[in-house]
């Protein structure tokens, strides 16, 4: 096998298995998640955190602050 084939197979397998394991989890239901970013507003870390938080709000069950 080449150097790229085995890591590619492992990555593809992981990408298929992990979402299936996380589908039925109600761990965050009714809990508040606080996302703290230790950088200035408008920077790269802030923009990444805002993007992740937006997707978390769509995909995690529970009470979402407005």
C-alpha positions in Angstrom: 0.0 0.0 0.0 1.2 3.5 -0.6 1.7 6.1 2.1 -1.5 7.8 1.2 -3.9 4.8 0.9 -4.0 3.6 4.5 -4.5 7.1 6.1 -7.2 7.8 3.5 -9.0 4.6 4.3 -8.8 5.3 8.1 -10.0 8.9 7.6 -13.0 7.7 5.5 -13.9 5.0 8.0 -13.8 7.5 10.9 -15.9 10.0 9.0 -18.6 7.4 8.4 -18.6 5.9 11.9 -18.4 9.0 14.2 -21.6 10.8 13.1 -23.6 7.6 13.6 -22.3 7.3 17.2 -23.3 10.8 18.1 -26.9 10.8 16.7 -28.9 9.7 19.7 -27.1 11.6 22.4 -29.2 13.8 24.6 -26.4 14.8 26.9 -26.8 18.5 26.2 -30.6 18.6 26.5 -31.5 21.2 29.0 -28.0 22.4 29.6 -26.3 25.7 28.8 -23.1 25.7 26.9 -20.8 28.7 27.3 -18.3 29.2 24.5 -15.4 31.3 25.8 -12.9 32.7 23.3 -9.8 34.3 24.7 -9.1 36.6 21.8 -10.2 39.9 20.5 -13.6 40.3 18.8 -13.5 40.2 15.0 -10.3 38.1 14.9 -9.8 34.7 13.3 -10.5 32.8 16.5 -13.6 34.8 17.2 -15.0 34.2 13.7 -14.3 30.5 14.0 -16.0 30.3 17.3 -19.1 32.2 16.1 -19.4 29.8 13.1 -19.1 26.8 15.3 -21.6 28.2 17.8 -24.1 28.9 15.1 -23.9 25.3 13.9 -24.0 23.9 17.5 -27.2 25.9 18.0 -28.8 24.3 15.0 -27.8 20.7 15.8 -27.9 20.4 19.6 -31.2 20.1 21.4 -32.2 22.3 24.3 -33.0 25.9 25.2 -31.2 28.4 23.1 -30.6 32.0 24.2 -31.7 34.6 21.7 
